[in-house]
Amino acid sequence: MTKDYDKVALDEGRILPLMEEFYTIQGEGYYSGHAAYFIRLGGCDVGCHWCDVKESWDAELHPLTDVHNIVARAKAEANLAVITGGEPLMYNLDYITSELKKAGLQTNIETSGAYELSGDFDWICLSPKKNKLPTQSVYDAADELKVVIYNKHDFIFAEEQAARVNDNALLLLQVEWSKRAEMNPLIVEYVKKNPQWKISVQTHKYLDIP
């Protein structure tokens, strides 16, 4: 009976596999520098080889947690919540975003876009991956396209993705951290030649904070 109840609650998004939650400074993208409460959900089948949170991939390792408890802790700390993963759109996010908004929090998401969009978000950061491309619903709704640059081919991938997002999406390039010495000079030159793009810097890593 408990398992049946859990499945219903999970399908409805009233419980979610919570890997971690923490209050910190957003280090990437348009909201870089803002204080934010991060809600990291477990579960991802996109599987980027350079992912720095591979422990998030297996959802079964992370406890199913009541959304009301998550929201209460976020409300106590912040006025901006960021739902991330893993891949958060593997789950129905309608309920948690509704509860976060009732609590007065701005609600953002960071996603690969590999699943259909659910939830009511104030800001959608789309960071697409080659091995599982975004759904059209996320392309259409993205406020920000953030492409990770690991090698030279990723510039081609970035332009392919820019052609698919809506016309109002911000275009950002962000180096994969281990490749920064090699790729940062190329990113700088690329943005100088293609000023529709901007550079996203992982400031939290330079500040040595989560």
C-alpha positions in Angstrom: 0.0 0.0 0.0 2.8 2.4 0.9 4.5 1.8 -2.5 1.3 2.4 -4.3 0.8 5.6 -2.4 4.3 6.7 -3.1 3.9 6.0 -6.8 0.7 8.2 -6.9 2.4 10.9 -4.9 5.5 10.8 -7.1 3.4 10.9 -10.3 1.6 14.0 -8.9 4.9 15.6 -7.8 3.9 15.8 -4.2 7.0 13.9 -3.3 10.3 14.0 -5.2 13.7 12.3 -4.9 15.8 14.9 -3.2 19.6 14.6 -3.6 20.4 17.8 -1.8 19.3 21.3 -1.0 21.4 24.3 0.0 21.4 28.1 0.1 24.2 29.6 -1.8 25.1 32.1 -4.6 24.0 31.2 -8.1 27.3 30.9 -10.0 26.2 30.6 -13.6 24.2 32.2 -16.3 21.9 35.3 -16.2 21.3 35.0 -12.5 25.0 34.7 -11.5 25.7 36.5 -8.3 22.1 36.1 -6.9 21.5 34.4 -3.6 19.4 31.2 -4.3 18.1 28.1 -2.7 19.1 25.1 -4.8 16.8 22.0 -4.9 18.7 19.2 -6.6 16.6 16.3 -7.6 18.0 12.8 -8.2 17.6 10.9 -11.4 19.2 11.5 -14.9 19.4 9.4 -18.0 21.2 12.0 -20.2 24.6 10.9 -18.9 27.2 13.5 -19.8 30.6 12.0 -19.4 31.9 15.3 -17.8 29.0 15.7 -15.4 30.3 16.9 -12.0 27.3 15.4 -10.1 27.2 11.9 -11.4 26.0 10.8 -7.9 22.6 12.4 -8.9 22.0 10.0 -11.8 20.4 7.1 -9.8 17.1 8.4 -8.4 16.8 5.4 -6.1 19.8 6.6 -4.1 17.9 9.7 -3.0 15.0 9.8 -0.6 11.5 10.6 -1.7 10.8 13.8 0.1 7.6 15.7 0.9 7.4 18.8 -1.3 5.9 20.9 1.6 9.1 20.2 3.7 11.3 21.3 0.8 9.3 24.5 0.3 9.3 25.4 4.0 13.0 25.1 4.1 13.5 27.2 1.0 11.1 29.9 2.3 13.0 30.2 5.5 16.2 31.0 3.6 15.6 32.7 0.3 13.3 34.4 -2.1 14.7 32.6 -5.2 14.6 28.9 -5.6 16.4 27.0 -8.4 15.3 23.5 -9.3 18.1 21.4 -10.8 19.4 17.9 -11.0 20.0 15.3 -12.3 17.4 16.1 -14.8 14.5 17.7 -13.0 12.0 17.4 -15.9 11.9 13.7 -15.4 9.3 14.6 -12.8 6.0 16.4 -12.7 7.0 19.9 -11.4 3.6 21.5 -11.4 3.0 20.9 -7.7 6.4 22.1 -6.4 6.4 25.2 -8.5 2.8 26.0 -7.4 3.8 25.6 -3.7 7.0 27.7 -4.1 5.1 30.5 -5.7 2.4 30.4 -3.0 5.3 30.8 -0.5 6.4 33.9 -2.4 9.6 32.5 -4.1 10.8 33.2 -7.6 11.2 29.8 -9.2 13.9 29.0 -11.8 15.0 25.7 -13.4 18.2 24.4 -14.9 17.5 21.6 -17.3 18.8 19.7 -20.3 15.3 20.0 -21.7 15.3 16.2 -22.5 11.7 15.9 -21.2 8.5 17.8 -21.8 8.2 21.0 -19.7 6.1 20.9 -16.6 5.9 23.5 -13.8 5.4 27.2 -13.8 8.8 28.9 -13.9 9.9 32.5 -13.8 13.2 31.6 -15.6 14.2 28.6 -17.6 17.8 27.9 -18.2 18.2 25.3 -21.0 21.6 23.6 -21.2 21.2 21.1 -24.0 23.2 17.9 -24.4 24.1 16.1 -27.6 23.1 12.6 -26.5 19.5 13.5 -25.6 18.3 16.7 -27.3 15.6 19.0 -25.8 11.9 18.7 -26.5 10.2 21.4 -28.5 8.3 22.6 -25.4 11.6 23.6 -23.7 13.1 25.2 -26.8 10.0 27.3 -27.1 9.9 28.4 -23.4 13.7 28.8 -22.7 14.7 32.2 -21.3 18.4 31.3 -21.5 20.4 28.9 -23.7 23.6 27.9 -21.9 25.9 25.6 -24.0 28.8 23.9 -22.4 32.0 24.1 -24.5 34.2 21.0 -24.1 35.7 20.9 -27.6 35.7 22.8 -30.9 32.7 20.9 -32.2 30.6 22.3 -29.4 30.6 25.7 -31.2 28.8 24.1 -34.1 26.4 22.4 -31.6 25.8 25.8 -30.0 24.7 27.4 -33.2 22.5 24.4 -34.0 20.8 24.8 -30.7 20.5 28.6 -31.0 18.6 28.1 -34.3 16.0 26.0 -32.4 15.2 28.2 -29.3 12.8 31.1 -29.3 14.0 34.5 -30.6 14.1 36.0 -27.1 16.4 33.4 -25.4 19.7 34.7 -24.2 22.7 32.9 -25.7 25.5 31.9 -23.4 28.7 29.9 -23.8 30.3 28.3 -20.7 33.5 26.3 -20.7 33.6 22.8 -19.2 35.7 23.4 -16.1 38.5 20.9 -16.8 39.0 22.4 -20.3 39.1 26.1 -19.3 42.9 26.6 -20.1 42.4 25.2 -23.6 39.0 26.4 -24.5 38.6 29.8 -22.8 40.7 31.7 -25.3 38.6 30.1 -28.1 35.4 31.1 -26.4 36.6 34.7 -26.0 37.5 34.9 -29.7 34.2 33.3 -30.7 32.1 35.8 -28.8 34.1 38.7 -30.2 33.3 37.5 -33.7 29.7 36.5 -32.7 28.5 39.1 -30.2 25.0 37.7 -30.1 26.6 35.2 -27.6 27.8 36.1 -24.1 30.2 34.2 -21.8 28.9 32.4 -18.7 31.6 32.0 -16.0 31.3 29.5 -13.2 31.9 32.1 -10.5 31.0 29.8 -7.7 34.1 27.6 -8.5 36.3 30.7 -8.4 34.7 31.6 -5.1 35.1 28.1 -3.8 31.5 27.8 -2.7 28.9 25.0 -3.5 
